[in-house]
Amino acid sequence: MRIPYILSWLLLTALVVATLGRVDWTLVIAAVGKAKLLPLILAVLLNAMILVFATAQWLLFLPEGVSVARSKMFKIMAIMSTVANSGPAGGGAAVGVHLLATQEGVGHSVGLSVLLLDQLVEGLVKMAIVLLAIVVVPIGLEYKAVSATILIGVPTFFFVLTIIAHRRSVLESISERTTGFLGWILTKLNLVAANLEALRRPKKLSVTVVLGLLQKLVAALAITCVLIAFGVVTPWWGILAVLVAVNLSTVVSVTPANLGVFEGAAFLVYRALGISSDTAVVLAIVQHAAYLIPLAGIGWVISSVRPLNISRGKSEP
């Protein structure tokens, strides 16, 4: 085994152990003992499907002429998810870009363009579910400021990236006439813009948005399974309200794995739905555990069993 891989695995293991140590597993185990086991298992499996849809998304984000094997991309997404759900804020994105960029024939400009497209589509999907919640959910949701930021920021981000993707010739001309550090920045930006292919192909972008919506759908179904496991009945819009709340909590959270903020967001919605405090706490904690087990655990298992091969990536000017 290579020393860098061993050190990376040890760091990843430390992050996972630290995250798991912050979860109140005593409460989780006690609660699971009183719940139906099959729906909880199904909730874990549904949350694991998020990685499958995310993998398909990133494969579509790759520009023409660049390819990564599906199995490798799944490993990248799984390890990225593990870091995102156990490490510091932004760590998952940085690891994902690095692992993708170091695959043969990819490079960091492609990696960065894929991340930008990923964040754009995630923003569009969050905006869609927020708008739906505004229309159909009759109870007040927290994170109103975050909702407003998404509704304003995402269209702005989309507009800026679209302009960059469709005006590459202008950007290239400016970068060629600019010297020094600014010229270097513009050259790199031009490389990224050239790889924003999905923004120049509306059908391809639409498919990635559908895949993003499917990720939210399986997450909503996982929430439903947790409710079924504990015999709790809520209107369908209640599940949407919980989904929106925990998704918005990720925007403002700076804690590893969104611990505490996730549970707090879910708890507030469950209480607004008329569920008792004790039950709301249990639902929030178990729901987060059913999310963390696959999204933090699968990447660690993969990195333990079979390391991801990396290369120097494609050379760039």
Buried (B, 14 or more C-beta within 10 A) or exposed (E): EEEEBEEBBEEBBEBBEEBBEEBBEEBBEEBBEEBBEEBBEBBBBBBBBBBBBBBBBBBBBBBEEBBBEEEBBBBBBBBBBBBBBBBEEEBBBBBBBBBBBBBBEBBBBBBBBBBBBBBBBBBBBBBBBBBBBEEEBEEEBBBEEBBEBBBEBBEEBBEEBBEBBEEBEEBBEBBEEBEEEEBEEBBBBBBBBBBBBBBEEEEEBEBBBBBBBBBBBBBBBBBBBBBBBBEBEBEEBBBBBBBBBBBBBBBEBEBBBBBBBBBBBBBBBBBBBEBEEEBBBBBBBBBBBBBBBBBBBBBBEBBEEEBBEBEEBBEEE
